[in-house]
């Protein structure tokens, strides 16, 4: 897989919360943290995503915001 995004986090799918159109997919990475992403249900099916399967969280953002009280 060749892509331009440099922030690629390899992990294992630990959850898939299916909705009517989208799903929230949880990927547990090496640090033990879980990264979640909202993807279409068609992508879940096309990628063959299921709990226990290896996957990558690929982050490509022009801005990331952090806030505190």
mmCIF file of the N, C-alpha and C atoms, coordinates in Angstrom:
data_MODEL
# 
_entry.id   MODEL 
# 
loop_
_atom_site.group_PDB 
_atom_site.id 
_atom_site.type_symbol 
_atom_site.label_atom_id 
_atom_site.label_alt_id 
_atom_site.label_comp_id 
_atom_site.label_asym_id 
_atom_site.label_entity_id 
_atom_site.label_seq_id 
_atom_site.pdbx_PDB_ins_code 
_atom_site.Cartn_x 
_atom_site.Cartn_y 
_atom_site.Cartn_z 
_atom_site.occupancy 
_atom_site.B_iso_or_equiv 
_atom_site.pdbx_formal_charge 
_atom_site.auth_seq_id 
_atom_site.auth_comp_id 
_atom_site.auth_asym_id 
_atom_site.auth_atom_id 
_atom_site.pdbx_PDB_model_num 
ATOM 1   N N  . UNK A 1 1  ? 0.851   -1.165 0.000  1.00 0.00 ? 1  UNK A N  1 
ATOM 2   C CA . UNK A 1 1  ? 0.000   0.000  0.000  1.00 0.00 ? 1  UNK A CA 1 
ATOM 3   C C  . UNK A 1 1  ? 0.897   1.228  0.000  1.00 0.00 ? 1  UNK A C  1 
ATOM 4   N N  . UNK A 1 2  ? 0.798   2.063  -1.018 1.00 0.00 ? 2  UNK A N  1 
ATOM 5   C CA . UNK A 1 2  ? 1.530   3.326  -1.078 1.00 0.00 ? 2  UNK A CA 1 
ATOM 6   C C  . UNK A 1 2  ? 0.532   4.470  -1.005 1.00 0.00 ? 2  UNK A C  1 
ATOM 7   N N  . UNK A 1 3  ? 0.747   5.336  -0.027 1.00 0.00 ? 3  UNK A N  1 
ATOM 8   C CA . UNK A 1 3  ? -0.094  6.529  0.096  1.00 0.00 ? 3  UNK A CA 1 
ATOM 9   C C  . UNK A 1 3  ? 0.787   7.688  0.546  1.00 0.00 ? 3  UNK A C  1 
ATOM 10  N N  . UNK A 1 4  ? 0.267   8.907  0.399  1.00 0.00 ? 4  UNK A N  1 
ATOM 11  C CA . UNK A 1 4  ? 1.066   10.083 0.746  1.00 0.00 ? 4  UNK A CA 1 
ATOM 12  C C  . UNK A 1 4  ? 1.028   10.415 2.235  1.00 0.00 ? 4  UNK A C  1 
ATOM 13  N N  . UNK A 1 5  ? 0.043   9.946  2.951  1.00 0.00 ? 5  UNK A N  1 
ATOM 14  C CA . UNK A 1 5  ? -0.067  10.247 4.379  1.00 0.00 ? 5  UNK A CA 1 
ATOM 15  C C  . UNK A 1 5  ? 1.051   9.562  5.145  1.00 0.00 ? 5  UNK A C  1 
ATOM 16  N N  . UNK A 1 6  ? 1.704   10.282 6.028  1.00 0.00 ? 6  UNK A N  1 
ATOM 17  C CA . UNK A 1 6  ? 2.819   9.726  6.797  1.00 0.00 ? 6  UNK A CA 1 
ATOM 18  C C  . UNK A 1 6  ? 2.385   9.193  8.157  1.00 0.00 ? 6  UNK A C  1 
ATOM 19  N N  . UNK A 1 7  ? 1.237   9.582  8.622  1.00 0.00 ? 7  UNK A N  1 
ATOM 20  C CA . UNK A 1 7  ? 0.754   9.148  9.930  1.00 0.00 ? 7  UNK A CA 1 
ATOM 21  C C  . UNK A 1 7  ? -0.070  7.875  9.771  1.00 0.00 ? 7  UNK A C  1 
ATOM 22  N N  . UNK A 1 8  ? 0.624   6.732  9.771  1.00 0.00 ? 8  UNK A N  1 
ATOM 23  C CA . UNK A 1 8  ? -0.007  5.437  9.599  1.00 0.00 ? 8  UNK A CA 1 
ATOM 24  C C  . UNK A 1 8  ? 0.193   4.628  10.876 1.00 0.00 ? 8  UNK A C  1 
ATOM 25  N N  . UNK A 1 9  ? -0.900  4.263  11.518 1.00 0.00 ? 9  UNK A N  1 
ATOM 26  C CA . UNK A 1 9  ? -0.839  3.542  12.776 1.00 0.00 ? 9  UNK A CA 1 
ATOM 27  C C  . UNK A 1 9  ? -1.406  2.141  12.572 1.00 0.00 ? 9  UNK A C  1 
ATOM 28  N N  . UNK A 1 10 ? -0.540  1.129  12.642 1.00 0.00 ? 10 UNK A N  1 
ATOM 29  C CA . UNK A 1 10 ? -0.974  -0.250 12.452 1.00 0.00 ? 10 UNK A CA 1 
ATOM 30  C C  . UNK A 1 10 ? -1.600  -0.769 13.736 1.00 0.00 ? 10 UNK A C  1 
ATOM 31  N N  . UNK A 1 11 ? -2.671  -1.509 13.589 1.00 0.00 ? 11 UNK A N  1 
ATOM 32  C CA . UNK A 1 11 ? -3.323  -2.054 14.762 1.00 0.00 ? 11 UNK A CA 1 
ATOM 33  C C  . UNK A 1 11 ? -4.285  -3.166 14.408 1.00 0.00 ? 11 UNK A C  1 
ATOM 34  N N  . UNK A 1 12 ? -5.166  -3.437 15.344 1.00 0.00 ? 12 UNK A N  1 
ATOM 35  C CA . UNK A 1 12 ? -6.156  -4.494 15.195 1.00 0.00 ? 12 UNK A CA 1 
ATOM 36  C C  . UNK A 1 12 ? -7.544  -3.923 15.441 1.00 0.00 ? 12 UNK A C  1 
ATOM 37  N N  . UNK A 1 13 ? -8.483  -4.280 14.587 1.00 0.00 ? 13 UNK A N  1 
ATOM 38  C CA . UNK A 1 13 ? -9.866  -3.827 14.755 1.00 0.00 ? 13 UNK A CA 1 
ATOM 39  C C  . UNK A 1 13 ? -10.423 -4.463 16.027 1.00 0.00 ? 13 UNK A C  1 
ATOM 40  N N  . UNK A 1 14 ? -10.905 -3.621 16.940 1.00 0.00 ? 14 UNK A N  1 
ATOM 41  C CA . UNK A 1 14 ? -11.459 -4.129 18.198 1.00 0.00 ? 14 UNK A CA 1 
ATOM 42  C C  . UNK A 1 14 ? -12.960 -3.893 18.318 1.00 0.00 ? 14 UNK A C  1 
ATOM 43  N N  . UNK A 1 15 ? -13.498 -3.012 17.468 1.00 0.00 ? 15 UNK A N  1 
ATOM 44  C CA . UNK A 1 15 ? -14.942 -2.780 17.513 1.00 0.00 ? 15 UNK A CA 1 
ATOM 45  C C  . UNK A 1 15 ? -15.431 -2.196 16.197 1.00 0.00 ? 15 UNK A C  1 
ATOM 46  N N  . UNK A 1 16 ? -16.662 -2.541 15.868 1.00 0.00 ? 16 UNK A N  1 
ATOM 47  C CA . UNK A 1 16 ? -17.354 -1.951 14.716 1.00 0.00 ? 16 UNK A CA 1 
ATOM 48  C C  . UNK A 1 16 ? -18.788 -1.699 15.151 1.00 0.00 ? 16 UNK A C  1 
ATOM 49  N N  . UNK A 1 17 ? -19.133 -0.423 15.293 1.00 0.00 ? 17 UNK A N  1 
ATOM 50  C CA . UNK A 1 17 ? -20.498 -0.047 15.675 1.00 0.00 ? 17 UNK A CA 1 
ATOM 51  C C  . UNK A 1 17 ? -21.221 0.358  14.401 1.00 0.00 ? 17 UNK A C  1 
ATOM 52  N N  . UNK A 1 18 ? -22.060 -0.532 13.914 1.00 0.00 ? 18 UNK A N  1 
ATOM 53  C CA . UNK A 1 18 ? -22.737 -0.300 12.647 1.00 0.00 ? 18 UNK A CA 1 
ATOM 54  C C  . UNK A 1 18 ? -23.966 0.567  12.811 1.00 0.00 ? 18 UNK A C  1 
ATOM 55  N N  . UNK A 1 19 ? -24.123 1.500  11.880 1.00 0.00 ? 19 UNK A N  1 
ATOM 56  C CA . UNK A 1 19 ? -25.313 2.322  11.793 1.00 0.00 ? 19 UNK A CA 1 
ATOM 57  C C  . UNK A 1 19 ? -25.986 2.066  10.455 1.00 0.00 ? 19 UNK A C  1 
ATOM 58  N N  . UNK A 1 20 ? -26.978 2.864  10.114 1.00 0.00 ? 20 UNK A N  1 
ATOM 59  C CA . UNK A 1 20 ? -27.696 2.677  8.855  1.00 0.00 ? 20 UNK A CA 1 
ATOM 60  C C  . UNK A 1 20 ? -26.810 2.991  7.653  1.00 0.00 ? 20 UNK A C  1 
ATOM 61  N N  . UNK A 1 21 ? -25.974 4.020  7.780  1.00 0.00 ? 21 UNK A N  1 
ATOM 62  C CA . UNK A 1 21 ? -25.143 4.465  6.660  1.00 0.00 ? 21 UNK A CA 1 
ATOM 63  C C  . UNK A 1 21 ? -23.660 4.363  6.972  1.00 0.00 ? 21 UNK A C  1 
ATOM 64  N N  . UNK A 1 22 ? -23.273 4.697  8.200  1.00 0.00 ? 22 UNK A N  1 
ATOM 65  C CA . UNK A 1 22 ? -21.864 4.704  8.613  1.00 0.00 ? 22 UNK A CA 1 
ATOM 66  C C  . UNK A 1 22 ? -21.612 3.738  9.756  1.00 0.00 ? 22 UNK A C  1 
ATOM 67  N N  . UNK A 1 23 ? -20.320 3.487  9.992  1.00 0.00 ? 23 UNK A N  1 
ATOM 68  C CA . UNK A 1 23 ? -19.905 2.669  11.133 1.00 0.00 ? 23 UNK A CA 1 
ATOM 69  C C  . UNK A 1 23 ? -18.761 3.386  11.841 1.00 0.00 ? 23 UNK A C  1 
ATOM 70  N N  . UNK A 1 24 ? -18.661 3.184  13.140 1.00 0.00 ? 24 UNK A N  1 
ATOM 71  C CA . UNK A 1 24 ? -17.523 3.687  13.896 1.00 0.00 ? 24 UNK A CA 1 
ATOM 72  C C  . UNK A 1 24 ? -16.616 2.489  14.153 1.00 0.00 ? 24 UNK A C  1 
ATOM 73  N N  . UNK A 1 25 ? -15.411 2.558  13.611 1.00 0.00 ? 25 UNK A N  1 
ATOM 74  C CA . UNK A 1 25 ? -14.461 1.457  13.699 1.00 0.00 ? 25 UNK A CA 1 
ATOM 75  C C  . UNK A 1 25 ? -13.376 1.816  14.704 1.00 0.00 ? 25 UNK A C  1 
ATOM 76  N N  . UNK A 1 26 ? -13.135 0.944  15.672 1.00 0.00 ? 26 UNK A N  1 
ATOM 77  C CA . UNK A 1 26 ? -12.087 1.135  16.668 1.00 0.00 ? 26 UNK A CA 1 
ATOM 78  C C  . UNK A 1 26 ? -10.895 0.261  16.335 1.00 0.00 ? 26 UNK A C  1 
ATOM 79  N N  . UNK A 1 27 ? -9.709  0.869  16.289 1.00 0.00 ? 27 UNK A N  1 
ATOM 80  C CA . UNK A 1 27 ? -8.474  0.139  16.011 1.00 0.00 ? 27 UNK A CA 1 
ATOM 81  C C  . UNK A 1 27 ? -7.533  0.323  17.193 1.00 0.00 ? 27 UNK A C  1 
ATOM 82  N N  . UNK A 1 28 ? -7.124  -0.783 17.804 1.00 0.00 ? 28 UNK A N  1 
ATOM 83  C CA . UNK A 1 28 ? -6.184  -0.735 18.926 1.00 0.00 ? 28 UNK A CA 1 
ATOM 84  C C  . UNK A 1 28 ? -4.774  -0.761 18.357 1.00 0.00 ? 28 UNK A C  1 
ATOM 85  N N  . UNK A 1 29 ? -3.988  0.282  18.695 1.00 0.00 ? 29 UNK A N  1 
ATOM 86  C CA . UNK A 1 29 ? -2.627  0.400  18.177 1.00 0.00 ? 29 UNK A CA 1 
ATOM 87  C C  . UNK A 1 29 ? -1.622  -0.112 19.212 1.00 0.00 ? 29 UNK A C  1 
ATOM 88  N N  . UNK A 1 30 ? -0.347  -0.136 18.837 1.00 0.00 ? 30 UNK A N  1 
ATOM 89  C CA . UNK A 1 30 ? 0.701   -0.738 19.677 1.00 0.00 ? 30 UNK A CA 1 
ATOM 90  C C  . UNK A 1 30 ? 0.756   -0.174 21.091 1.00 0.00 ? 30 UNK A C  1 
ATOM 91  N N  . UNK A 1 31 ? 0.454   1.105  21.259 1.00 0.00 ? 31 UNK A N  1 
ATOM 92  C CA . UNK A 1 31 ? 0.516   1.718  22.594 1.00 0.00 ? 31 UNK A CA 1 
ATOM 93  C C  . UNK A 1 31 ? -0.614  1.259  23.503 1.00 0.00 ? 31 UNK A C  1 
ATOM 94  N N  . UNK A 1 32 ? -1.601  0.589  22.915 1.00 0.00 ? 32 UNK A N  1 
ATOM 95  C CA . UNK A 1 32 ? -2.780  0.177  23.678 1.00 0.00 ? 32 UNK A CA 1 
ATOM 96  C C  . UNK A 1 32 ? -3.939  1.138  23.522 1.00 0.00 ? 32 UNK A C  1 
ATOM 97  N N  . UNK A 1 33 ? -3.667  2.305  22.935 1.00 0.00 ? 33 UNK A N  1 
ATOM 98  C CA . UNK A 1 33 ? -4.732  3.278  22.688 1.00 0.00 ? 33 UNK A CA 1 
ATOM 99  C C  . UNK A 1 33 ? -5.632  2.784  21.565 1.00 0.00 ? 33 UNK A C  1 
ATOM 100 N N  . UNK A 1 34 ? -6.871  3.247  21.584 1.00 0.00 ? 34 UNK A N  1 
ATOM 101 C CA . UNK A 1 34 ? -7.811  2.904  20.527 1.00 0.00 ? 34 UNK A CA 1 
ATOM 102 C C  . UNK A 1 34 ? -8.122  4.161  19.728 1.00 0.00 ? 34 UNK A C  1 
ATOM 103 N N  . UNK A 1 35 ? -7.892  4.072  18.429 1.00 0.00 ? 35 UNK A N  1 
ATOM 104 C CA . UNK A 1 35 ? -8.189  5.147  17.497 1.00 0.00 ? 35 UNK A CA 1 
ATOM 105 C C  . UNK A 1 35 ? -9.505  4.788  16.820 1.00 0.00 ? 35 UNK A C  1 
ATOM 106 N N  . UNK A 1 36 ? -10.431 5.749  16.736 1.00 0.00 ? 36 UNK A N  1 
ATOM 107 C CA . UNK A 1 36 ? -11.705 5.476  16.082 1.00 0.00 ? 36 UNK A CA 1 
ATOM 108 C C  . UNK A 1 36 ? -11.847 6.311  14.824 1.00 0.00 ? 36 UNK A C  1 
ATOM 109 N N  . UNK A 1 37 ? -12.574 5.759  13.877 1.00 0.00 ? 37 UNK A N  1 
ATOM 110 C CA . UNK A 1 37 ? -12.842 6.458  12.627 1.00 0.00 ? 37 UNK A CA 1 
ATOM 111 C C  . UNK A 1 37 ? -14.265 6.147  12.187 1.00 0.00 ? 37 UNK A C  1 
ATOM 112 N N  . UNK A 1 38 ? -14.921 7.137  11.626 1.00 0.00 ? 38 UNK A N  1 
ATOM 113 C CA . UNK A 1 38 ? -16.239 6.942  11.048 1.00 0.00 ? 38 UNK A CA 1 
ATOM 114 C C  . UNK A 1 38 ? -16.068 6.685  9.562  1.00 0.00 ? 38 UNK A C  1 
ATOM 115 N N  . UNK A 1 39 ? -16.544 5.543  9.106  1.00 0.00 ? 39 UNK A N  1 
ATOM 116 C CA . UNK A 1 39 ? -16.437 5.165  7.704  1.00 0.00 ? 39 UNK A CA 1 
ATOM 117 C C  . UNK A 1 39 ? -17.804 4.695  7.221  1.00 0.00 ? 39 UNK A C  1 
ATOM 118 N N  . UNK A 1 40 ? -17.983 4.697  5.922  1.00 0.00 ? 40 UNK A N  1 
ATOM 119 C CA . UNK A 1 40 ? -19.265 4.250  5.368  1.00 0.00 ? 40 UNK A CA 1 
ATOM 120 C C  . UNK A 1 40 ? -19.412 2.737  5.542  1.00 0.00 ? 40 UNK A C  1 
ATOM 121 N N  . UNK A 1 41 ? -20.652 2.280  5.593  1.00 0.00 ? 41 UNK A N  1 
ATOM 122 C CA . UNK A 1 41 ? -20.908 0.845  5.685  1.00 0.00 ? 41 UNK A CA 1 
ATOM 123 C C  . UNK A 1 41 ? -20.397 0.136  4.443  1.00 0.00 ? 41 UNK A C  1 
ATOM 124 N N  . UNK A 1 42 ? -20.456 0.809  3.299  1.00 0.00 ? 42 UNK A N  1 
ATOM 125 C CA . UNK A 1 42 ? -19.940 0.175  2.079  1.00 0.00 ? 42 UNK A CA 1 
ATOM 126 C C  . UNK A 1 42 ? -18.428 -0.025 2.183  1.00 0.00 ? 42 UNK A C  1 
ATOM 127 N N  . UNK A 1 43 ? -17.716 0.892  2.844  1.00 0.00 ? 43 UNK A N  1 
ATOM 128 C CA . UNK A 1 43 ? -16.272 0.723  3.046  1.00 0.00 ? 43 UNK A CA 1 
ATOM 129 C C  . UNK A 1 43 ? -15.978 -0.434 3.992  1.00 0.00 ? 43 UNK A C  1 
ATOM 130 N N  . UNK A 1 44 ? -16.793 -0.586 5.024  1.00 0.00 ? 44 UNK A N  1 
ATOM 131 C CA . UNK A 1 44 ? -16.620 -1.708 5.954  1.00 0.00 ? 44 UNK A CA 1 
ATOM 132 C C  . UNK A 1 44 ? -16.704 -3.018 5.175  1.00 0.00 ? 44 UNK A C  1 
ATOM 133 N N  . UNK A 1 45 ? -17.693 -3.112 4.302  1.00 0.00 ? 45 UNK A N  1 
ATOM 134 C CA . UNK A 1 45 ? -17.875 -4.336 3.518  1.00 0.00 ? 45 UNK A CA 1 
ATOM 135 C C  . UNK A 1 45 ? -16.770 -4.507 2.486  1.00 0.00 ? 45 UNK A C  1 
ATOM 136 N N  . UNK A 1 46 ? -16.427 -3.429 1.784  1.00 0.00 ? 46 UNK A N  1 
ATOM 137 C CA . UNK A 1 46 ? -15.412 -3.490 0.734  1.00 0.00 ? 46 UNK A CA 1 
ATOM 138 C C  . UNK A 1 46 ? -14.040 -3.882 1.280  1.00 0.00 ? 46 UNK A C  1 
ATOM 139 N N  . UNK A 1 47 ? -13.700 -3.362 2.476  1.00 0.00 ? 47 UNK A N  1 
ATOM 140 C CA . UNK A 1 47 ? -12.416 -3.663 3.104  1.00 0.00 ? 47 UNK A CA 1 
ATOM 141 C C  . UNK A 1 47 ? -12.431 -4.985 3.874  1.00 0.00 ? 47 UNK A C  1 
ATOM 142 N N  . UNK A 1 48 ? -13.609 -5.559 4.019  1.00 0.00 ? 48 UNK A N  1 
ATOM 143 C CA . UNK A 1 48 ? -13.724 -6.808 4.774  1.00 0.00 ? 48 UNK A CA 1 
ATOM 144 C C  . UNK A 1 48 ? -13.390 -6.628 6.235  1.00 0.00 ? 48 UNK A C  1 
ATOM 145 N N  . UNK A 1 49 ? -13.732 -5.467 6.794  1.00 0.00 ? 49 UNK A N  1 
ATOM 146 C CA . UNK A 1 49 ? -13.396 -5.195 8.189  1.00 0.00 ? 49 UNK A CA 1 
ATOM 147 C C  . UNK A 1 49 ? -14.204 -6.078 9.127  1.00 0.00 ? 49 UNK A C  1 
ATOM 148 N N  . UNK A 1 50 ? -13.510 -6.631 10.108 1.00 0.00 ? 50 UNK A N  1 
ATOM 149 C CA . UNK A 1 50 ? -14.143 -7.412 11.162 1.00 0.00 ? 50 UNK A CA 1 
ATOM 150 C C  . UNK A 1 50 ? -13.236 -7.383 12.381 1.00 0.00 ? 50 UNK A C  1 
ATOM 151 N N  . UNK A 1 51 ? -13.819 -7.568 13.537 1.00 0.00 ? 51 UNK A N  1 
ATOM 152 C CA . UNK A 1 51 ? -13.050 -7.556 14.782 1.00 0.00 ? 51 UNK A CA 1 
ATOM 153 C C  . UNK A 1 51 ? -11.962 -8.630 14.699 1.00 0.00 ? 51 UNK A C  1 
ATOM 154 N N  . UNK A 1 52 ? -10.740 -8.244 15.081 1.00 0.00 ? 52 UNK A N  1 
ATOM 155 C CA . UNK A 1 52 ? -9.600  -9.147 15.061 1.00 0.00 ? 52 UNK A CA 1 
ATOM 156 C C  . UNK A 1 52 ? -8.727  -9.003 13.823 1.00 0.00 ? 52 UNK A C  1 
ATOM 157 N N  . UNK A 1 53 ? -9.213  -8.314 12.806 1.00 0.00 ? 53 UNK A N  1 
ATOM 158 C CA . UNK A 1 53 ? -8.443  -8.144 11.576 1.00 0.00 ? 53 UNK A CA 1 
ATOM 159 C C  . UNK A 1 53 ? -7.440  -7.004 11.738 1.00 0.00 ? 53 UNK A C  1 
ATOM 160 N N  . UNK A 1 54 ? -6.228  -7.172 11.175 1.00 0.00 ? 54 UNK A N  1 
ATOM 161 C CA . UNK A 1 54 ? -5.241  -6.094 11.179 1.00 0.00 ? 54 UNK A CA 1 
ATOM 162 C C  . UNK A 1 54 ? -5.689  -5.001 10.225 1.00 0.00 ? 54 UNK A C  1 
ATOM 163 N N  . UNK A 1 55 ? -5.443  -3.750 10.624 1.00 0.00 ? 55 UNK A N  1 
ATOM 164 C CA . UNK A 1 55 ? -5.824  -2.605 9.806  1.00 0.00 ? 55 UNK A CA 1 
ATOM 165 C C  . UNK A 1 55 ? -4.922  -1.429 10.164 1.00 0.00 ? 55 UNK A C  1 
ATOM 166 N N  . UNK A 1 56 ? -4.969  -0.415 9.364  1.00 0.00 ? 56 UNK A N  1 
ATOM 167 C CA . UNK A 1 56 ? -4.203  0.810  9.606  1.00 0.00 ? 56 UNK A CA 1 
ATOM 168 C C  . UNK A 1 56 ? -5.153  1.975  9.835  1.00 0.00 ? 56 UNK A C  1 
ATOM 169 N N  . UNK A 1 57 ? -4.842  2.793  10.829 1.00 0.00 ? 57 UNK A N  1 
ATOM 170 C CA . UNK A 1 57 ? -5.491  4.094  10.987 1.00 0.00 ? 57 UNK A CA 1 
ATOM 171 C C  . UNK A 1 57 ? -4.555  5.070  10.276 1.00 0.00 ? 57 UNK A C  1 
ATOM 172 N N  . UNK A 1 58 ? -5.046  5.681  9.231  1.00 0.00 ? 58 UNK A N  1 
ATOM 173 C CA . UNK A 1 58 ? -4.232  6.597  8.435  1.00 0.00 ? 58 UNK A CA 1 
ATOM 174 C C  . UNK A 1 58 ? -4.781  7.999  8.635  1.00 0.00 ? 58 UNK A C  1 
ATOM 175 N N  . UNK A 1 59 ? -3.930  8.884  9.151  1.00 0.00 ? 59 UNK A N  1 
ATOM 176 C CA . UNK A 1 59 ? -4.370  10.227 9.520  1.00 0.00 ? 59 UNK A CA 1 
ATOM 177 C C  . UNK A 1 59 ? -3.769  11.230 8.554  1.00 0.00 ? 59 UNK A C  1 
ATOM 178 N N  . UNK A 1 60 ? -4.645  11.941 7.853  1.00 0.00 ? 60 UNK A N  1 
ATOM 179 C CA . UNK A 1 60 ? -4.214  12.988 6.929  1.00 0.00 ? 60 UNK A CA 1 
ATOM 180 C C  . UNK A 1 60 ? -5.103  14.192 7.209  1.00 0.00 ? 60 UNK A C  1 
ATOM 181 N N  . UNK A 1 61 ? -4.580  15.147 7.915  1.00 0.00 ? 61 UNK A N  1 
ATOM 182 C CA . UNK A 1 61 ? -5.372  16.309 8.286  1.00 0.00 ? 61 UNK A CA 1 
ATOM 183 C C  . UNK A 1 61 ? -4.576  17.587 8.053  1.00 0.00 ? 61 UNK A C  1 
ATOM 184 N N  . UNK A 1 62 ? -5.258  18.602 7.595  1.00 0.00 ? 62 UNK A N  1 
ATOM 185 C CA . UNK A 1 62 ? -4.585  19.888 7.422  1.00 0.00 ? 62 UNK A CA 1 
ATOM 186 C C  . UNK A 1 62 ? -4.527  20.661 8.724  1.00 0.00 ? 62 UNK A C  1 
ATOM 187 N N  . UNK A 1 63 ? -5.397  20.279 9.673  1.00 0.00 ? 63 UNK A N  1 
ATOM 188 C CA . UNK A 1 63 ? -5.343  20.927 10.986 1.00 0.00 ? 63 UNK A CA 1 
ATOM 189 C C  . UNK A 1 63 ? -5.870  19.975 12.043 1.00 0.00 ? 63 UNK A C  1 
ATOM 190 N N  . UNK A 1 64 ? -5.270  20.042 13.219 1.00 0.00 ? 64 UNK A N  1 
ATOM 191 C CA . UNK A 1 64 ? -5.714  19.264 14.365 1.00 0.00 ? 64 UNK A CA 1 
ATOM 192 C C  . UNK A 1 64 ? -5.907  20.250 15.502 1.00 0.00 ? 64 UNK A C  1 
ATOM 193 N N  . UNK A 1 65 ? -7.079  20.188 16.150 1.00 0.00 ? 65 UNK A N  1 
ATOM 194 C CA . UNK A 1 65 ? -7.373  21.130 17.214 1.00 0.00 ? 65 UNK A CA 1 
ATOM 195 C C  . UNK A 1 65 ? -7.400  20.412 18.552 1.00 0.00 ? 65 UNK A C  1 
ATOM 196 N N  . UNK A 1 66 ? -6.879  21.063 19.578 1.00 0.00 ? 66 UNK A N  1 
ATOM 197 C CA . UNK A 1 66 ? -6.899  20.557 20.941 1.00 0.00 ? 66 UNK A CA 1 
ATOM 198 C C  . UNK A 1 66 ? -7.394  21.691 21.817 1.00 0.00 ? 66 UNK A C  1 
ATOM 199 N N  . UNK A 1 67 ? -8.278  21.381 22.768 1.00 0.00 ? 67 UNK A N  1 
ATOM 200 C CA . UNK A 1 67 ? -8.786  22.409 23.658 1.00 0.00 ? 67 UNK A CA 1 
ATOM 201 C C  . UNK A 1 67 ? -8.869  21.917 25.080 1.00 0.00 ? 67 UNK A C  1 
ATOM 202 N N  . UNK A 1 68 ? -8.750  22.845 26.016 1.00 0.00 ? 68 UNK A N  1 
ATOM 203 C CA . UNK A 1 68 ? -8.923  22.538 27.431 1.00 0.00 ? 68 UNK A CA 1 
ATOM 204 C C  . UNK A 1 68 ? -9.724  23.659 28.068 1.00 0.00 ? 68 UNK A C  1 
ATOM 205 N N  . UNK A 1 69 ? -10.280 23.383 29.235 1.00 0.00 ? 69 UNK A N  1 
ATOM 206 C CA . UNK A 1 69 ? -11.038 24.406 29.967 1.00 0.00 ? 69 UNK A CA 1 
ATOM 207 C C  . UNK A 1 69 ? -10.107 25.444 30.510 1.00 0.00 ? 69 UNK A C  1 
# 
